[in-house]
């Protein structure tokens, strides 16, 4: 947006109004450099008009109200069109739509601009709404003024997640366990009456064989089939 303002500032300083600012006439090059094209309907401030009185020039979707009324274009008319582009960029749609171009032009003149969603930064939303004022006098006075206002914007959106409430980023080890399906589980506290040795030495000797292994001279039987009738 600042790049477009810089181009408009040069044109306006030369007394040239573009009169058809729209996305199709803004070419974004490498390094986010913007080239403004199609000055075919532009008009110099000191140029004698060759068009019929009341004839409307420009694209209806981005047409300033004063131009829709057949009045001469000013620097603020180009800024209004830039405001429509900014509105569309943050909201996904233009403020005024209709099947016919004349209906869209009339909406620019008579209808209020719909409010932007709360997800848009308040400072940016106010700037866009200022650009879309019906009266040219209420808009930024020129492109250089708009550049200064953009530079002072605080684009922190409302409802951003505080640092204390932000979700923590898992460590590589935790992420690895999560991918493998393993979960960590806290072990229950040990009972004070529970033996500290899970395999205590049987009374009467130092036999350290497994408690489940049979002792010499003892008989074992499989209890899996001992079912009482």
C-alpha positions as CSV (number, residue, x, y, z in Angstrom):
1,X,0.0,0.0,0.0
2,X,2.9,2.4,0.8
3,X,4.5,1.6,-2.6
4,X,1.2,2.6,-4.4
5,X,1.0,5.8,-2.3
6,X,4.5,6.7,-3.4
7,X,3.6,6.3,-7.0
8,X,0.4,8.3,-6.6
9,X,2.4,11.0,-4.7
10,X,4.6,11.5,-7.7
11,X,1.7,11.6,-10.1
12,X,-0.3,14.0,-7.9
13,X,2.7,16.3,-7.5
14,X,2.8,16.6,-11.3
15,X,-1.0,17.4,-11.3
16,X,-2.0,14.1,-12.7
17,X,-5.0,12.2,-11.3
18,X,-5.1,8.5,-12.3
19,X,-9.0,8.1,-12.0
20,X,-8.9,4.3,-12.4
21,X,-6.9,2.8,-9.4
22,X,-7.8,-0.8,-9.1
23,X,-5.9,-4.1,-8.5
24,X,-5.6,-4.8,-12.2
25,X,-3.6,-1.6,-12.6
26,X,-1.2,-2.3,-9.8
27,X,1.7,-4.6,-10.8
28,X,3.7,-6.0,-7.9
29,X,7.3,-6.8,-8.9
30,X,10.2,-8.4,-7.1
31,X,10.9,-6.9,-3.7
32,X,7.2,-5.8,-3.3
33,X,7.8,-2.9,-5.7
34,X,4.5,-1.6,-7.2
35,X,4.2,-0.2,-10.7
36,X,1.0,1.8,-11.4
37,X,-0.2,1.2,-15.0
38,X,-2.9,2.3,-17.4
39,X,-2.9,6.0,-17.2
40,X,-5.2,6.0,-20.2
41,X,-8.1,7.7,-18.4
42,X,-5.9,9.9,-16.2
43,X,-6.4,13.6,-16.3
44,X,-4.2,16.6,-15.5
45,X,-5.4,19.3,-13.3
46,X,-4.8,21.9,-16.0
47,X,-6.2,19.8,-18.8
48,X,-9.3,20.9,-20.7
49,X,-11.8,18.1,-20.6
50,X,-12.8,16.5,-23.9
51,X,-15.4,14.3,-22.4
52,X,-19.1,15.0,-22.3
53,X,-20.4,16.8,-19.2
54,X,-21.4,14.3,-16.5
55,X,-19.6,11.4,-18.2
56,X,-18.2,8.9,-15.7
57,X,-14.6,7.6,-16.1
58,X,-13.2,4.7,-14.2
59,X,-14.3,1.3,-12.8
60,X,-17.5,1.3,-10.9
61,X,-16.3,-1.0,-8.1
62,X,-13.5,1.5,-7.2
63,X,-15.3,4.7,-8.2
64,X,-15.2,7.6,-5.7
65,X,-18.6,9.1,-4.9
66,X,-17.8,12.5,-6.4
67,X,-16.7,10.9,-9.7
68,X,-19.9,8.9,-9.7
69,X,-21.7,12.2,-9.6
70,X,-19.7,13.5,-12.6
71,X,-17.5,15.8,-10.7
72,X,-13.8,16.2,-11.5
73,X,-11.3,13.7,-10.0
74,X,-8.9,14.9,-7.3
75,X,-6.1,13.3,-5.4
76,X,-8.6,12.2,-2.8
77,X,-10.5,10.3,-5.5
78,X,-7.5,8.1,-6.2
79,X,-7.1,7.6,-2.4
80,X,-10.8,6.5,-2.2
81,X,-10.1,3.8,-4.8
82,X,-7.0,2.7,-2.8
83,X,-9.2,2.5,0.3
84,X,-11.6,0.1,-1.6
85,X,-8.5,-2.1,-2.5
86,X,-7.4,-2.1,1.2
87,X,-11.0,-2.9,2.3
88,X,-11.1,-5.8,-0.1
89,X,-7.6,-7.0,1.0
90,X,-8.5,-7.3,4.7
91,X,-12.2,-8.4,4.3
92,X,-12.1,-10.6,1.2
93,X,-14.8,-8.7,-0.6
94,X,-15.6,-5.1,-1.7
95,X,-18.0,-3.0,0.3
96,X,-20.4,-2.5,-2.5
97,X,-21.6,-5.1,-5.1
98,X,-24.5,-5.2,-7.5
99,X,-25.4,-6.8,-10.8
100,X,-25.1,-3.5,-12.7
101,X,-22.3,-1.0,-12.7
102,X,-24.7,1.9,-12.3
103,X,-26.1,0.3,-9.1
104,X,-22.6,0.0,-7.7
105,X,-21.9,3.6,-8.5
106,X,-25.1,4.7,-6.8
107,X,-24.1,2.6,-3.7
108,X,-20.8,4.5,-3.5
109,X,-22.8,7.7,-3.3
110,X,-25.7,6.8,-1.0
111,X,-24.9,3.7,1.1
112,X,-22.8,3.5,4.2
113,X,-19.7,1.4,4.1
114,X,-20.2,-1.8,6.0
115,X,-18.1,-2.1,9.1
116,X,-14.9,-4.2,9.0
117,X,-14.7,-7.4,11.1
118,X,-13.2,-7.2,14.6
119,X,-10.3,-9.3,13.4
120,X,-8.9,-6.2,11.6
121,X,-6.6,-4.1,13.6
122,X,-8.5,-1.1,15.0
123,X,-6.0,1.4,13.7
124,X,-6.0,-0.1,10.2
125,X,-9.8,-0.3,10.2
126,X,-10.1,3.4,11.1
127,X,-7.6,4.4,8.3
128,X,-9.5,2.4,5.7
129,X,-12.9,3.9,6.8
130,X,-11.3,7.4,6.6
131,X,-10.2,6.7,3.0
132,X,-13.8,5.7,2.2
133,X,-15.5,8.9,3.5
134,X,-18.1,10.2,1.2
135,X,-16.7,13.7,1.4
136,X,-13.2,14.1,-0.2
137,X,-12.4,16.7,2.5
138,X,-12.7,14.1,5.2
139,X,-10.2,11.7,3.6
140,X,-6.4,12.0,4.0
141,X,-5.3,15.2,2.2
142,X,-2.9,13.5,-0.2
143,X,-0.8,10.4,-0.7
144,X,2.1,11.7,1.4
145,X,-0.2,12.2,4.3
146,X,-1.5,8.7,3.9
147,X,2.1,7.3,3.9
148,X,2.8,9.0,7.2
149,X,-0.4,7.6,8.7
150,X,0.4,4.1,7.6
151,X,3.8,4.4,9.2
152,X,2.2,5.2,12.5
153,X,-0.1,2.3,12.5
154,X,-0.1,-0.3,15.3
155,X,-1.2,-3.5,13.6
156,X,-1.6,-5.5,16.8
157,X,-5.0,-7.2,16.4
158,X,-7.5,-7.3,19.2
159,X,-8.0,-10.6,20.9
160,X,-4.4,-11.7,20.4
161,X,-3.4,-14.5,22.7
162,X,-1.4,-13.3,25.7
163,X,2.0,-14.8,26.2
164,X,0.9,-16.6,29.4
165,X,-2.1,-18.2,27.7
166,X,-0.3,-19.0,24.5
167,X,0.0,-22.8,23.8
168,X,3.4,-24.1,24.6
169,X,5.6,-25.5,21.9
170,X,6.5,-29.2,22.7
171,X,10.1,-30.2,23.0
172,X,11.6,-32.5,20.4
173,X,11.5,-35.4,22.8
174,X,7.8,-34.8,23.6
175,X,7.0,-34.4,19.9
176,X,8.8,-37.7,19.2
177,X,6.8,-39.5,21.9
178,X,3.6,-38.0,20.5
179,X,4.3,-39.2,17.0
180,X,5.1,-42.8,18.3
181,X,1.9,-42.9,20.3
182,X,3.6,-43.1,23.6
183,X,2.1,-41.1,26.5
184,X,3.7,-40.1,29.8
185,X,1.8,-41.2,32.9
186,X,2.5,-40.1,36.5
187,X,3.2,-43.1,38.8
188,X,1.0,-43.4,41.9
189,X,2.8,-42.6,45.2
190,X,4.3,-45.7,47.0
191,X,2.3,-46.8,50.0
192,X,4.3,-46.5,53.2
193,X,3.3,-50.2,54.1
194,X,4.3,-51.6,50.8
195,X,7.6,-53.5,50.7
196,X,10.5,-51.7,49.2
197,X,11.8,-54.8,47.5
198,X,9.4,-56.2,44.9
199,X,11.1,-59.6,45.2
200,X,12.0,-60.2,48.9
201,X,14.2,-63.0,49.9
202,X,12.1,-66.0,51.1
203,X,12.4,-66.6,54.8
204,X,14.8,-69.2,56.0
205,X,17.7,-68.7,53.7
206,X,19.6,-66.7,51.2
207,X,17.9,-68.3,48.1
208,X,17.8,-65.6,45.6
209,X,16.0,-67.6,42.9
210,X,12.9,-66.1,41.3
211,X,9.9,-66.4,43.6
212,X,7.9,-68.0,40.8
213,X,10.4,-70.8,40.2
214,X,9.6,-74.2,42.0
215,X,11.7,-75.2,44.9
216,X,13.5,-78.6,44.9
217,X,11.2,-81.3,46.1
218,X,8.0,-79.4,45.6
219,X,5.3,-80.4,43.1
220,X,3.6,-78.0,40.8
221,X,0.4,-78.2,38.9
222,X,-1.4,-76.1,36.4
223,X,-4.3,-74.3,38.0
224,X,-5.7,-73.0,34.8
225,X,-8.0,-76.1,34.5
226,X,-9.0,-76.3,38.2
227,X,-12.7,-75.4,37.7
228,X,-15.2,-76.7,40.2
229,X,-18.3,-78.3,38.8
